[in-house]
């Protein structure tokens, strides 16, 4: 039975040139990650430290969140708590209303994507402007990110050139990256200067000092917070870390894992509002407490949102981000989607070959493939098991548990080699779509072994 993912992947792969380009572009980033990680003899030690720190923090989350909030408030920051996306969005809107803000410039934030903040604010009459170049391109195209770090990786420069012709009135036919970047810079500069409020996400929240740390390559987070006097931070509660010693571990891992850089171009620390300004931090749960209570899947809270699991995943690279129905694609997205709603996002679970490459590159050492395997084992429980596969598994269990029947089946299996192709490969054989059975041997290994023909 085809899933939503497999159908969407087939559409993506039908553009052979585009799918190959996507695969190569993503693998290039993975290759850069490997080169830089091999340059650090202590790389695996850093991964172990990262995993240990995250494990400790999320299992003592109440303590660190309280400490973080107290420190932030001592710095003059106003701290809010949101139990879900609805509360988060309403808090943001209320803050904007209090300041009569009509335009909000945003740095890239997957949490605001999770909460559908943009749509909510736009419906309330707020002009929301994404300032990350990739995110701005997608916003002008009215589509969602296909990667959590490189949101527009699937868009070619020629498409951007045509988009900017229409939206920014750039030169016709000019898709030179330097020219397009300059045009975007001029366009966004005007947005920064006329904005009433700025918003960022948070890569890390340092409990010991109450600092917010944001890692970017474009400096748009700095512009979003230095031009408007109002700064709003949207932060998932799992982003809190103990102290600056912990931060030093994560900063050595994050950019290397995400984009193959030693560090991001900008690592910005926000402790308090700019002079004469106001800073708000919204600490968002939105199901994270429930994940923490899940003994089998709590490790997803260790995620640094680096995207390394996507860059290495052979399925994601070849099927694209939009083949996944959850807004975060790839291995981490499969798990997060299932934690959000198993009924709605179960089709993504098929988008995994269980090659375990994601486990090997994850800087926080999350057992991503193991968790996906566990989700597969739960399909019957949640009513998502394929009926045909269940029937086949039942039939195979009968054969494998009956030695005589198993030997008989092996003896007659070569008959399949002589059957007409259309009788084997048809609409009833979902497995045979894109696959061919190997030829069955005339004699089984057991028969050959008993005759002394193999040793």
C-alpha positions in Angstrom: 0.0 0.0 0.0 1.4 3.4 -1.0 1.7 6.0 1.7 1.5 9.8 1.3 5.3 9.9 1.5 5.9 7.4 -1.2 3.5 9.1 -3.6 5.0 12.5 -2.9 8.5 11.0 -3.3 7.6 9.5 -6.6 6.5 13.0 -7.8 9.8 14.5 -6.6 11.8 11.8 -8.3 10.0 12.2 -11.6 12.1 15.3 -12.0 15.3 13.3 -12.4 17.6 16.3 -12.8 16.1 18.2 -9.9 16.2 15.2 -7.6 19.8 14.4 -8.4 20.8 18.0 -7.8 19.0 18.0 -4.4 20.8 14.8 -3.4 24.2 16.1 -4.5 23.7 19.5 -2.8 22.7 17.9 0.5 25.5 15.3 0.4 28.0 18.1 -0.2 27.1 19.5 3.2 27.3 16.1 4.8 30.8 15.7 3.3 31.9 19.1 4.7 30.7 17.9 8.1 32.8 14.8 7.9 35.9 16.7 6.9 35.6 19.1 9.8 34.7 16.5 12.4 37.7 14.4 11.4 39.8 17.5 12.1 38.9 17.3 15.8 40.5 14.3 17.6 38.0 14.9 20.5 34.9 14.8 18.2 33.4 11.7 19.7 34.2 12.9 23.2 32.3 16.1 22.4 29.3 14.1 21.2 29.4 12.0 24.4 29.5 15.2 26.4 26.7 16.7 24.4 24.5 13.7 25.0 25.3 13.6 28.7 24.6 17.3 29.2 21.3 17.1 27.3 20.3 14.0 29.2 21.0 15.6 32.5 19.3 18.9 31.6 16.0 17.4 30.2 15.7 15.1 33.2 16.1 18.1 35.6 14.2 20.5 33.3 12.1 22.0 36.1 15.2 23.1 38.0 17.0 24.6 35.1 13.9 26.4 33.7 13.2 28.0 37.0 16.8 29.1 37.3 16.8 30.4 33.8 13.6 32.4 34.3 14.8 33.9 37.6 18.1 35.0 36.0 16.4 36.4 32.9 14.0 38.4 35.1 16.9 39.6 37.2 18.3 41.0 33.9 15.1 42.9 33.3 13.6 40.5 30.8 9.9 39.8 30.9 9.4 36.0 31.0 6.2 34.3 29.8 5.1 30.6 29.9 3.0 29.0 27.2 1.5 25.6 27.6 0.7 25.2 23.8 0.9 26.9 20.4 -2.3 28.8 21.0 -1.1 30.4 24.2 2.3 31.2 22.5 0.6 32.9 19.6 -1.7 34.9 21.8 1.1 36.1 24.1 3.0 37.3 21.0 0.0 39.1 19.7 -0.8 40.7 23.1 2.8 42.0 23.4 2.5 43.5 19.9 -0.8 45.1 20.8 0.5 46.6 24.0 3.2 48.4 21.9 0.8 49.2 19.0 3.2 47.2 16.7 2.1 46.7 13.2 5.2 45.2 11.6 7.3 42.3 13.0 10.6 41.2 11.5 11.6 37.6 12.3 14.8 35.7 12.4 14.4 32.0 11.5 12.6 29.9 14.1 11.3 26.4 13.7 9.3 26.8 16.9 7.2 29.6 15.3 6.7 27.3 12.3 5.5 24.6 14.7 3.0 27.1 16.3 1.9 28.5 12.9 2.6 32.0 14.3 2.9 33.8 11.0 -0.6 32.8 9.8 -2.1 33.7 13.2 -0.5 37.2 13.2 -1.2 37.9 9.6 -4.9 37.1 10.3 -4.8 39.7 13.0 -3.5 42.4 10.6 0.2 42.2 11.6 2.8 42.5 8.8 5.2 39.6 9.4 8.5 39.6 7.5 10.9 36.7 7.5 14.5 38.0 7.4 16.5 34.9 6.9 17.2 35.0 3.1 16.0 31.4 2.5 12.9 31.9 4.7 12.1 35.2 2.9 12.3 33.6 -0.5 9.9 30.9 0.7 7.6 33.5 2.2 7.5 35.4 -1.1 6.7 32.1 -2.8 4.1 31.2 -0.1 5.6 27.8 0.6 7.1 26.2 3.7 10.7 25.2 4.5 12.0 21.9 3.2 15.0 21.7 5.5 15.3 23.1 9.1 18.7 24.8 8.5 18.7 25.4 4.8 15.0 26.1 4.2 15.3 26.9 0.5 17.9 24.3 -0.5 15.6 22.9 -3.1 15.1 26.2 -4.9 17.5 27.0 -7.7 18.9 30.4 -8.3 17.0 30.8 -11.6 13.7 30.4 -9.7 14.9 33.0 -7.2 15.8 35.4 -10.1 12.3 35.1 -11.6 10.7 35.5 -8.1 12.7 38.7 -7.4 11.8 40.0 -10.9 8.1 39.8 -9.9 8.3 40.8 -6.2 11.4 43.0 -5.9 11.5 44.4 -9.5 15.1 43.2 -10.2 16.7 43.0 -13.6 15.0 40.6 -15.9 16.9 37.4 -16.5 19.6 38.2 -13.9 20.0 35.2 -11.6 23.6 36.0 -10.5 23.7 35.0 -6.7 25.7 38.2 -5.8 23.2 40.4 -7.5 20.2 38.6 -6.0 21.8 38.7 -2.5 22.4 42.5 -2.8 18.8 43.0 -4.0 17.5 41.0 -1.0 19.7 43.0 1.4 18.4 46.3 0.1 14.8 45.0 0.3 15.2 43.7 3.9 17.1 46.8 5.1 13.9 48.8 4.5 11.9 46.2 6.4 14.3 46.4 9.4 14.2 50.2 9.5 10.4 50.3 9.4 9.7 47.4 11.8 8.0 48.0 15.2 9.2 44.7 16.7 11.8 42.0 16.2 11.6 38.3 17.0 14.1 35.6 17.2 14.1 31.9 18.2 16.8 30.5 20.5 19.4 27.9 19.9 20.2 27.9 23.6 19.0 29.4 26.8 21.8 29.6 29.4 20.3 28.9 32.9 23.3 30.3 34.8 23.1 33.7 33.2 19.6 34.0 31.7 21.2 34.6 28.2 19.6 33.7 24.9 22.1 32.5 22.3 21.2 32.6 18.6 23.5 31.2 15.8 23.1 32.6 12.3 25.1 33.1 9.1 23.5 36.3 7.9 23.3 38.6 10.9 19.6 39.0 10.4 18.9 38.2 14.1 21.2 41.1 15.1 19.3 43.4 12.8 15.9 42.2 14.0 17.0 43.0 17.6 19.1 46.1 17.2 16.7 48.2 15.0 13.3 47.8 16.7 13.1 48.5 20.4 10.9 45.5 21.1 12.6 42.1 21.1 10.5 38.9 21.5 12.1 35.5 21.9 10.3 32.2 21.2 12.1 29.4 23.0 11.1 25.7 23.4 11.7 24.6 27.0 14.1 21.9 25.9 16.6 24.6 24.7 17.7 25.4 28.2 21.3 24.3 29.1 23.1 24.7 32.4 26.0 27.1 31.8 28.6 28.5 29.5 30.8 25.5 29.9 28.0 23.4 28.4 27.5 26.0 25.7 31.1 25.7 24.6 30.5 22.0 23.9 27.4 22.6 21.8 28.9 25.5 19.8 31.8 23.2 18.7 29.3 20.7 17.5 26.4 22.7 16.1 27.8 24.5 13.0 30.1 21.6 12.0 27.1 19.2 12.1 24.7 21.6 10.4 26.6 23.2 7.6 30.2 22.0 7.8 31.5 25.2 9.2 33.8 25.6 12.3 31.3 28.1 13.6 28.4 30.2 12.4 29.3 33.6 11.1 27.3 35.2 14.0 26.8 33.8 17.5 24.7 36.4 19.2 24.1 36.6 23.0 21.1 38.5 24.3 21.0 39.1 28.0 18.8 42.1 28.3 16.9 44.6 26.2 18.7 47.4 24.3 18.8 50.8 26.0 15.3 52.2 26.1 13.9 48.9 24.7 12.0 45.9 26.1 12.8 42.2 25.8 10.3 39.3 26.3 11.1 35.5 26.4 8.2 33.0 25.8 9.0 29.6 27.2 6.9 27.1 25.2 5.9 23.6 26.2 3.5 22.5 23.4 3.8 18.8 24.2 7.4 18.7 25.3 6.4 17.7 28.9 4.5 14.8 27.4 7.6 13.7 25.4 9.7 13.9 28.6 7.3 11.4 30.2 7.6 8.9 27.2 10.2 6.3 28.3 10.8 5.1 24.7 11.0 8.5 22.9 12.1 11.2 25.4 15.6 11.4 23.7 14.1 13.5 20.9 14.3 16.4 23.4 18.1 16.2 23.1 17.9 17.5 19.5 20.0 20.6 18.6 18.0 21.1 15.3 21.2 21.0 13.3 19.8 19.0 10.4 22.7 16.5 10.2 20.3 13.6 10.2 18.6 15.0 7.1 21.9 15.6 5.3 23.0 12.0 5.7 19.6 10.3 5.2 19.5 8.5 1.8 15.7 8.8 1.8 15.5 12.5 2.6 18.2 13.4 0.1 16.4 11.6 -2.7 12.8 12.3 -1.8 13.0 16.0 -0.7 11.5 17.7 2.4 8.0 18.1 1.0 7.5 14.3 0.7 7.1 14.3 4.5 3.8 15.4 5.9 5.2 16.8 9.2 6.7 20.3 8.9 10.1 18.9 10.1 11.3 16.2 7.6 13.9 13.6 7.8 14.7 11.2 10.7 14.1 13.6 13.5 10.9 14.8 11.9 9.6 11.3 11.6 9.9 10.9 15.4 8.6 14.3 16.3 5.6 13.9 14.0 4.7 10.6 15.6 5.0 12.1 19.0 2.7 14.9 17.8 0.0 12.7 16.3 0.7 9.0 15.3 -2.6 8.8 13.4 -1.8 11.8 11.3 1.9 11.3 10.6 2.3 7.5 10.6 3.0 7.5 6.8 6.3 9.2 7.3 7.6 6.1 9.2 8.0 4.2 6.0 10.5 6.9 4.8 13.4 5.1 6.6 15.7 2.4 5.5 17.0 1.8 9.1 20.5 2.3 7.8 21.3 4.0 11.2 23.4 6.7 9.5 21.4 9.4 11.4 22.5 7.9 14.7 26.1 8.0 13.6 26.1 11.8 12.8 23.8 13.2 15.4 25.8 15.5 17.7 23.6 14.7 20.6 23.7 10.9 19.9 19.9 10.5 19.7 18.9 6.9 18.9 16.8 8.1 15.9 16.6 4.9 13.9 15.9 2.8 17.0 13.0 5.1 17.8 11.7 4.8 14.2 11.9 1.0 14.5 9.9 1.2 17.8 7.2 3.2 16.0 7.0 0.5 13.3 6.4 -2.1 16.0 3.5 -0.1 17.4 1.6 0.2 14.1 -0.8 -2.7 14.9 -1.6 -1.1 18.3 -2.5 2.2 16.8 -4.5 0.6 13.9 -2.0 1.6 11.2 -0.6 -1.8 10.2 -1.0 -2.7 6.6 -3.5 -5.5 6.2 -1.7 -7.2 3.4 1.6 -7.1 5.2 -0.1 -8.5 8.3 -1.5 -11.4 6.2 1.9 -12.0 4.6 3.6 -12.0 8.0 1.1 -14.4 9.4 1.6 -16.8 6.4 5.3 -16.6 6.7 5.2 -17.3 10.4 3.3 -20.5 9.7 5.9 -21.6 7.2 8.9 -20.7 9.3 7.5 -22.5 12.3 6.9 -25.7 10.4 10.1 -27.3 9.1 8.4 -29.7 6.9 6.3 -27.0 5.3 9.3 -24.8 4.9 11.3 -27.5 3.1 8.3 -28.1 0.8 8.0 -24.4 0.0 11.7 -24.3 -0.9 11.4 -27.3 -3.1 8.6 -25.8 -5.2 9.8 -22.1 -5.1 11.8 -22.4 -8.4 8.4 -22.7 -10.2 8.1 -19.0 -9.7 11.0 -18.5 -12.1 8.8 -19.9 -15.0 5.7 -17.9 -14.3 4.7 -15.0 -16.7 6.1 -11.6 -15.5 2.6 -10.1 -15.4 1.3 -12.8 -13.1 3.9 -11.8 -10.5 4.2 -8.1 -11.0 0.8 -6.5 -10.9 -1.4 -4.2 -8.8 -1.6 -6.9 -6.1 2.1 -6.9 -5.6 3.0 -3.6 -4.0 6.5 -4.8 -3.2 7.1 -5.5 -6.9 6.7 -1.9 -7.9 10.3 -0.9 -8.7 11.7 -4.2 -7.6 12.4 -7.6 -9.2 12.7 -10.9 -7.4 16.0 -12.8 -7.7 15.8 -16.1 -9.4 15.2 -19.0 -7.0 18.0 -21.6 -6.9 17.1 -25.1 -8.0 18.5 -26.6 -4.8 18.4 -25.1 -1.3 21.6 -24.6 0.7 20.4 -27.4 3.1 20.1 -29.9 0.2 23.6 -28.9 -1.1 25.1 -29.2 2.3 23.6 -32.6 2.9 25.0 -33.8 -0.4 28.4 -32.5 0.6 28.5 -29.9 -2.2 29.1 -27.0 0.2 31.4 -26.9 3.2 
